[in-house]
Amino acid sequence: MEKRLGFVGIIIEDRKASAPLVNKALSEYGEGIVARVGLPYKERKCQVITLTVDMSTDMLGALTGKLGAIEGVTVKSALAKN
C-alpha cells in the first residue's frame, strides 16, 4: 500500500484510565509515526496528542479505530491527497 503524509489529533479525557491504552496502541504503529507532541490541558483536565504520520490508509484506519474504541478518547485524522 502507498503511504501518505497526514496527522492524527487525540484528546484523552481521563489520563489515568486511558493513557496506558493509548500509548500501547501508538507503540504498535510506531513505524508510521513521524512526530508526536503531547500537551496536558489542565484547565480542561484532559490531554491532547498530535501525531504527524506517514502511513497507508489501511494502517491509519486501524490505528484510529483502535484509539477510538478506548473509552474517553476522541480521535480525528486526515491524510494528504498524494
Helices and strands as residue ranges (DSSP letters): E 4-12, H 15-28, G 30-32, E 33-41, G 42-44, E 46-55, H 57-68, E 73-79
